[in-house]
Amino acid sequence: MNATCGNSTELIIAIFALSHNNIALVKYSLLGSVISNLLLVLGTSLFCGGLVNLRQEQKYDRVRPFNPLKKFRFNRFFFFYNI
């Protein structure tokens, strides 16, 4: 039902705003709709992923996340040194 009638309020707002030549309102209304839908989908997927992996032990190594940054820093130095 939400997929069918969820955008009807945005359509009504857009029709009234366009009839009064208020294009900025239509732009911002559509932008807000897209952002809110993206945040809803992202939050739902993160929540469901957390529920699925709730019982698993999370292994975290403090050294591992910084290794790609060290490689990037070395490659950048090497690139500028050769120029």
LUMBABA-314233 format. One record per residue: x, y, z of N, C-alpha, C, CB in turn. Coordinates in steps of 0.02 Angstrom, whole numbers, always signed. Glycine has a CB too. Example, Ala and Ser with C-alpha at 12.3 -4.5 7.8 and 13.67 -1.06 7.14 Angstrom:
<drenmis>
     n.u     n.v     n.w    ca.u    ca.v    ca.w     c.u     c.v     c.w    cb.u    cb.v    cb.w
    +660    -284    +390    +615    -225    +390    +660    -165    +390    +565    -224    +452
    +642    -112    +354    +684     -53    +357    +645      +2    +394    +704     -30    +286
</drenmis>
This chain:
<drenmis>
     n.u     n.v     n.w    ca.u    ca.v    ca.w     c.u     c.v     c.w    cb.u    cb.v    cb.w
     +41     -60      +0      +0      +0      +0     +43     +63      +0     -47      +0     +60
     +99     +60     +38    +143    +118     +41    +175    +132     -26    +196    +108     +95
    +192     +79     -63    +222     +90    -129    +172    +120    -178    +249     +24    -156
    +109    +106    -169     +58    +133    -213     +38    +204    -196      -3     +89    -212
     +24    +217    -132      -2    +282    -112     +48    +325     -73     -64    +273     -70
    +109    +300     -63    +158    +336     -23    +180    +402     -54    +217    +294     -12
    +181    +405    -119    +204    +465    -153    +146    +511    -174    +244    +446    -214
     +86    +495    -154     +29    +537    -174     +33    +606    -142     -37    +502    -156
     +57    +611     -80     +63    +678     -49    +115    +720     -85     +81    +671     +25
    +169    +689    -106    +220    +726    -144    +192    +748    -211    +283    +683    -154
    +152    +707    -241    +121    +725    -305     +73    +784    -297     +85    +665    -336
     +34    +783    -244     -13    +838    -231     +25    +903    -217     -60    +822    -172
     +77    +899    -176    +118    +958    -162    +149    +984    -227    +173    +942    -110
    +175    +939    -268    +206    +960    -330    +156    +993    -377    +238    +900    -365
     +95    +967    -382     +45    +997    -426     +26   +1067    -403     -18    +953    -429
     +14   +1075    -338      -3   +1142    -312     +55   +1191    -318     -26   +1138    -240
    +116   +1167    -305    +174   +1212    -309    +187   +1232    -381    +236   +1178    -280
    +180   +1186    -427    +191   +1203    -498    +136   +1249    -524    +193   +1140    -541
     +76   +1242    -498     +22   +1287    -520     +35   +1359    -496     -47   +1262    -495
     +74   +1366    -442     +91   +1433    -416    +162   +1453    -435     +83   +1435    -341
    +192   +1418    -483    +260   +1432    -508    +313   +1430    -453    +262   +1499    -542
    +306   +1384    -407    +354   +1376    -353    +395   +1312    -365    +318   +1372    -283
    +443   +1318    -411    +483   +1260    -432    +531   +1238    -377    +522   +1277    -496
    +556   +1286    -338    +603   +1268    -285    +571   +1222    -233    +630   +1332    -250
    +508   +1233    -218    +472   +1191    -171    +467   +1119    -197    +402   +1218    -157
    +456   +1112    -261    +451   +1045    -291    +519   +1011    -288    +427   +1050    -365
    +572   +1048    -302    +640   +1019    -300    +656    +995    -230    +691   +1070    -322
    +644   +1037    -180    +661   +1019    -112    +616    +964     -84    +659   +1080     -67
    +554    +963    -105    +509    +910     -84    +532    +842    -111    +437    +925    -108
    +551    +840    -173    +576    +778    -203    +643    +758    -172    +583    +785    -279
    +687    +807    -159    +751    +792    -128    +741    +763     -58    +794    +854    -125
    +697    +792     -20    +682    +766     +47    +653    +696     +45    +635    +812     +83
    +613    +683      -4    +583    +617     -11    +637    +565     -27    +530    +617     -66
    +681    +582     -72    +735    +535     -91    +781    +522     -31    +775    +562    -150
    +800    +575      +4    +845    +567     +61    +812    +526    +117    +867    +635     +88
    +749    +540    +131    +716    +503    +185    +707    +430    +165    +647    +534    +200
    +693    +415    +103    +687    +345     +81    +755    +310     +85    +660    +342     +10
    +808    +344     +66    +874    +314     +71    +893    +299    +143    +927    +359     +39
    +879    +346    +188    +895    +336    +259    +853    +280    +289    +885    +400    +298
    +790    +275    +268    +747    +221    +292    +774    +154    +270    +675    +231    +267
    +793    +148    +207    +818     +84    +182    +885     +67    +215    +826     +86    +105
    +930    +116    +222    +994    +104    +254    +986     +82    +327   +1039    +166    +250
    +944    +118    +364    +933    +101    +433    +902     +32    +442    +890    +152    +466
    +855     +16    +399    +823     -50    +403    +872    -105    +387    +763     -53    +355
    +913     -95    +336    +962    -147    +318   +1014    -156    +372    +995    -131    +252
   +1038    -101    +403   +1086    -107    +457   +1056    -141    +518   +1114     -38    +476
    +994    -125    +533    +960    -156    +590    +950    -231    +579    +892    -123    +602
    +926    -249    +520    +915    -320    +505    +981    -359    +502    +877    -328    +439
   +1033    -328    +474   +1098    -360    +473   +1125    -370    +543   +1147    -320    +433
   +1113    -323    +588   +1134    -331    +657   +1096    -386    +692   +1125    -267    +695
   +1031    -393    +677    +992    -446    +708   +1014    -515    +685    +918    -436    +693
   +1032    -520    +621   +1054    -584    +594   +1120    -605    +625   +1059    -581    +518
   +1166    -558    +634   +1233    -574    +659   +1240    -559    +734   +1284    -534    +621
   +1186    -561    +771   +1188    -543    +841   +1228    -593    +883   +1118    -538    +868
   +1222    -657    +868   +1255    -709    +908   +1328    -720    +888   +1217    -774    +901
   +1351    -693    +832   +1419    -705    +810   +1468    -661    +849   +1426    -691    +735
   +1527    -688    +862   +1578    -650    +897   +1614    -606    +847   +1629    -697    +933
   +1620    -542    +863   +1653    -495    +819   +1726    -493    +836   +1621    -424    +825
   +1769    -511    +789   +1841    -510    +799   +1867    -444    +773   +1876    -570    +765
   +1902    -408    +815   +1927    -342    +796   +2001    -338    +814   +1887    -285    +831
   +2041    -322    +765   +2112    -313    +775   +2129    -239    +768   +2154    -356    +724
   +2161    -210    +817   +2173    -138    +816   +2222    -117    +762   +2198    -116    +883
   +2265    -161    +740   +2317    -143    +691   +2290    -147    +620   +2378    -188    +699
   +2246    -192    +607   +2223    -206    +539   +2191    -146    +503   +2175    -262    +540
   +2147    -105    +533   +2115     -52    +495   +2163      +2    +470   +2063     -20    +537
   +2221      +9    +500   +2266     +63    +480   +2317     +42    +427   +2303     +88    +539
   +2321     -22    +411   +2369     -45    +360   +2356     -15    +291   +2367    -120    +356
   +2294     -11    +266   +2284     +20    +200   +2304     +93    +199   +2211     +13    +179
   +2296    +128    +255   +2316    +198    +257   +2391    +204    +252   +2291    +231    +321
   +2428    +159    +282   +2501    +161    +277   +2523    +148    +205   +2533    +109    +323
   +2490    +100    +172   +2507     +86    +102   +2491    +147     +58   +2469     +24     +77
   +2435    +180     +70   +2417    +238     +31   +2467    +294     +41   +2347    +262     +50
   +2489    +304    +102   +2536    +357    +116   +2603    +343     +82   +2546    +365    +192
   +2626    +280     +82   +2688    +263     +49   +2682    +271     -26   +2709    +192     +67
   +2627    +248     -55   +2618    +253    -128   +2614    +326    -150   +2555    +216    -150
   +2583    +369    -111   +2579    +439    -128   +2648    +470    -126   +2532    +476     -81
   +2689    +454     -76   +2756    +480     -72   +2797    +457    -131   +2790    +460      -6
   +2792    +393    -149   +2830    +365    -204   +2809    +396    -270   +2821    +291    -206
   +2744    +410    -279   +2720    +440    -341   +2748    +511    -349   +2644    +442    -342
   +2745    +551    -297   +2770    +620    -302   +2845    +623    -306   +2745    +661    -243
   +2880    +573    -279   +2952    +572    -282   +2976    +560    -353   +2980    +518    -235
   +2939    +520    -392   +2959    +505    -460   +2944    +561    -509   +2925    +442    -483
   +2901    +607    -491   +2885    +662    -536   +2940    +711    -532   +2818    +695    -518
</drenmis>
